[in-house]
Amino acid sequence: MKNASYYVKKLIILVVILALPGFLYYLLVQKGKNRYKPLPIYGPKQVAKTGHKHHGEFIPDTIYHHLPDFKLTDQNGKTITPHNYDYKIFVANFFYTNCPELCTKVAHNLDTLVKGYAHNKMVNFISISLDPSHDSPQVLKQYASKLPNTDKWLFLTGDTATVNNLASKGFLLNALHTPDNQFILDDKLVLIDAERRIRGYYSGTSIAEVNRLNDEIKVLIAEELRKIKAPSI
């Protein structure tokens, strides 16, 4: 009887954990319409020729900005493309290993966030180097070894043209490695949904902003669970 009671309790706890994101989303959207706004979708938008009817009126679909395809290399020498994050959410930022205080502070705050999602299969993190001439996979591996929570946090490198283009035209960030070997970089963290759309920008040096990112990751998890058949958390 004791064993049966134990397994019943475990089953109840599991059901509550699985149901909670959807229930929170229901409360936010259905019960909190005056207080809750869905996360915005950033970037240029286009009106599509396709659409749907609502109360007899044709409503055209909207084509949102998506991250382009890319091919980068992680700290373990593995090729990483957007397909590594199919049906997943990820947070991205740009950095370089010789960056002074700014990147160190962002990495510290990001590491705290990564720790909170260590067992969540739906959320991942990437940091993309702006200095591929120096930040080889071996250098990135050494850099990552100084951070305690890098199991699902990849450090990526690629050629300068690819990375600069991805930053400006993909993530819509002011991040650049210039021909005269200067770096233009801010502290932004970018939240990307399962459709590769930008859903939020956050200051990585601000604890308040990182906490806001944490809250909005949870909102996005609930949204994605309603739209797609995602891997279990």
N, C-alpha and C positions, 0 to 999 in steps of 0.2 A: 504493500500500500504506500509505503514511503517513497519507493521508486516511482510509482505511478503519479503521485502528487508532485514529485520533482519534475517529471517530464511535462506534466500539464502546465506547471508554472513557467517552464522554459518556452513552451509553445505560445502561451499568452504574451510573454515578453517579446518573442519574435514577431507575432502578429502586430503588436503595438508599434514596434520599430519600423516595420514595413508600411504600415498605414499612416504613420505620422506625417511624412512629407506631403502626401496627397491631401490629408485633412487640413494641414496648415495652409496649403494653396487654396483649398475651398474656403477657409475662413477669410483669407486675405482678399480673394476675388469676389466671392459671393456675399460675405457678411461685412466686408470692409470696403465697399466700393468708394466711399467718400474719403477713405484714408490711404488706399493702396493704389499705386500706379504700376503697371507691368514695366519691367526693365526696358529702356529704350533700345532701339537698334540704330547704331551709328553708321555714318558714311553716306555716300551719294545713293539716291534712290531713282528708279526708273518705273514708269507706268507700263505694264505689260499689255499685250493684245488680248490675253486670256483674262478671264474673270468669272464672277458668279452673280447670281441674281438674289437680291434681298428686297422683299416686299414688291416684287415686280420690277425693280430697278436694277440695271446692270452695273455691277461694281467691279472695276478693273483690278487685277492683281497688282501687287507692288513687287518689283525686283530689288532686293536689298544688296548692299555691298557684302561681298564674301572675301575671305582670305584667298589669295591665289594658290595654285599648287607650288610647292617648294620641295627642295631636296637638300637637307643639311646633315651634318655628321655629329653624333653625340660624343660624350667624354669616353665612351667605351669603343669608339670607332664604328658604331653601327649607323646605317643610313636611316634618317627619320624624315617622313613625309606626313602630310595632313591625314593620310589614311591610318596612321598610328593612333589617331584620336577620333576615329569614327564612333559615333554614338556617345561621345564623351565631351566633357567641359574641360577647358584648360585656361590657366592664367599664364600670361607671357610678359616678359620684359626684356630690354636690351641692356647690355653691360659690357665691360671688358675687364680682364683680370688685373690690369695695372691701374684701373680707375682709383682715384683717391677716395676720400671719405664718403661721397655720395653712394657709390655702389655697395660699399661695406654696410652702410646703414640700411639700404633697401634689402640686401641679402639677409641681414639679421631679422628684419621684420617679416620678410617672406618665409624664412625658415620657421618662424613661429606659426605662420598660417599653414605651411605644409604639414607640420606636426599634427594639426587638428584634422587633417584629411588623410592621415597615413593609411587607414583601413577602408577608405572609400574608393571603390574601383572606378567611379564615374568622374572623378576630379583629378587633374594632373597639372603639372607646372613645368614651364620651360623658360630658360634664360638664354638669349641669343647673343653671341659675342660680336661686337663691332670691329674687332681687331684680329681677323683670321691669320694675318701674317705672323702674329705672336701666339695667339691662343689656339694652338694645335689641340687635338684630342688629348694628348698626354698632359699638356698644361692645364686643360680644363679638368682632367681627372684629378690632378694634384689639388687644384682649387676646390673641387667638390669634396675632396677628402677632409677638408677643414670644417665642413658643415655636417651636422649630425643627422640630417633628415633628407637624404638625397635618393632614396629608393625610387621615388616616383617624380623626382625633380631632375630633368635633363638639362645639361649645358651643351649648347649647340654651336657649331661653327660652319662656315661656308665661305666662298669667295666674296670679296668686298662688294662687287657689283650686285650679286644676288642678295646679300644681307641689306645693303642700302636700299635696294628696290623694295624688298619685303617690308622694311620699316616704314618707308614713305608711302608706298602705294597699297600695301597690304594692311598693316596695322595703323596707318595714317598717323604716324608719330614723327616728331622732329628729332630723329636719331640718325647720325651720319658719321662716317669716317671719311674725311676730306682727302683730296689728292696730296695736300701738304702735311699729311699725317697728324691732323688735328681731329678732335672728337667733339661732335655736337650731341648732347645727351641730356634728357631730363629723367625724372624719377618715376615715370608712369608705369603702372601695372595695368594690363589689359585683360578683360574677361571675355572669353570666346565661347559661344554656345556650340551645340552639337552640329549645327548647320554651317559652322565656320563664320558666323556673324559676330561683329563686335557689340557687346552688350554693356560695357562700362569701362571707364578710365578712372584710375585712383592714384593718388600720390603715395609712392612706396616708402617715403620718409616720414609719413604722418601716421601715428598710431590710430587716430580717429578714422582716417581714410581706409586703413587696412581693416579695421573693424567693420566699416561699411561694406567693404569688399566681401568679408566673411559672411555678413548677413545676406548680401545679394547673391552669393554663390548658392546659399540654401534656397533662396527664392527660385533661382534658375534650375536647381536640381528638381524641385517640385514641378516646375514648368516642363522640363524635359521628360520626367517620368510620365506625364500625362500625354505627351506627344509620341514618344518612341518606346520601343521595347528595349529598355536599357539593361546592361548587366546588373546583377544584384549588387547592392551596396554592402 
